[in-house]
Amino acid sequence: MKFHKGLLKSYIIGFVLSIILTLCAYLPVVYHVNSHHENLSHITILFIILPLAFVQLFVQLLFFLHLGQEEKPRWKLSMLVSFFSIVLIVIVASIWIMQHLNYNMSFIQFNNLMKYGEGF
């Protein structure tokens, strides 16, 4: 088995950073839930977790997928961009469909759906 220079060090640094970022996101949520949602607002939790999630994404990409260390064609980067494009399209389309289904459903249809499990 051939090891690249510094590969184990890169994995250890990435692992430690991932654990630290996970704990930095986990602890405010636990504090929020244990205080019965009184000390921190939901928006504050959101503004704490989202940046930590993006930082963790980049840590994972750099230290585990070695995104900046490939050859000239940059196949990993092009596949990553394609993946995120497809995921973004699926998420936006799903939200759009759910919003329009909710908007187009009348109260009577919604009531029948909830009472009898009947659709349109």
N, C-alpha and C positions, 0 to 999 in steps of 0.2 A: 504494500500500500504506500503510495507516494504522498507525502505531506508537503503542502506549500509553506513557505516561510511565513510565520506569524499567523497561520490559519487557526491554530488552537487558541492563541491569544485573542484573535478577533471574535471567535465564538464565545469565549469567556466574558469579554467586555460587553458583547451584545446581550448575553444572558443576564448579566448583572444589571445592565441598563433597563432591560425589559422587566425584570423583577421590581426595580425601583419605580419605574413608570406605572406598573400595575398597582403597586401599593399606594402610590400617590393618587391614583384614581379611585381605588377601593376604599381607602380610609375616609374621605369626605362623604361618600355614599353611606357607609356604615354609620358615621356620625349623624348624618341627616335622618336616616331611618330610626336610629335609636333615640333621637330627640323628638320623635313623632312629628317630623316635618316642620318643626317650629324654628330652629336656629338658622338653617340655610334654606333659601328658596329653591324651587326647582330650576329656575333660570340660572342661579349661581352654580348649582351642580352641573348644569349643562355647559356653562362657560368654563368650568374646571375640567370636565371630562373630555370635551371635544379637542382642545389643543393637545392634551396628553395623548389622545388616540392618534392624532396626526404625527406627533413626535415618535410614538411607538411604531407607527407604520414605517417611518423613515429609518428608524433604528433596525427594524426587521429587514428592510430592503437592503440596507448598506452592510450590516454585519452578517446576515445569514444568507441572503441571496447574492451578495457581492455585486450589486447592480452597477457600481461605477468601475468595476475591474475587468470588464470583458473586452474582447477584441474590437476591431474597427466596425464591423457590420451592426453592432448593437442590437442583436436579436432579442435579448432579454428586455431591453427597454421598449422595443416596438411591440413585443407581446404584452408587456405590462400596460402600455397605453391602450392597446386593443381591448384588454381585459377590463380596464376601468371604464372605457367607453361603453362597452356592452352592459356592464353593471349599472352605469349611470342611466342608460336608455331604459333598462328594465325597471329601475326604481322610479324614474320620472313617469314612465308609461303606466306603471301600477298605481301610483298616486293619482294620476290624471283620471284613470278609469274608475277608481274608487270614489273620487270626488264627483264625477259625473253620474255614477250610479246612485249615489246618495241624493244628488240634486234632482235626478229624473224620477225617483221613486215617490209616489204620492203617499199620503198618510194612510189611506185605506190599504194600499198594497203593503206598506210596512207593518200595519196592524195585523193583517192576515198572515204575513210571514212570521211574525212573532207568536201569534196564537196557534196557528195550525201548521206552520212549516210550509205553507203554500207560497209559491213564487208568483210570477206574473200570470 
